[in-house]
Amino acid sequence: MDNPSNDPPDNKPPTLWQMLHSVMAAAFGVQSQKNRARDFTHGKPSHFVILGIVFTAVFALILLGIVQLVLHFALP
């Protein structure tokens, strides 16, 4: 009973969704201390680097698409 069912065990690495959430939170500067500690304790740096690069590329492509869409409708 040391570990309530709603808390993940301390020895497990973060899941893909937890890592993605951490990357997005860190990108916007709102990462919680609890998640940051979990990531640094149990996460692999290479996973976060790869997810960070993928997230940045997707974010940049979305911004590019929005700009292209606005320019398409704004110009005669």
Order of alpha helices (4+ residues) and beta strands (2+ residues): alpha-alpha-alpha
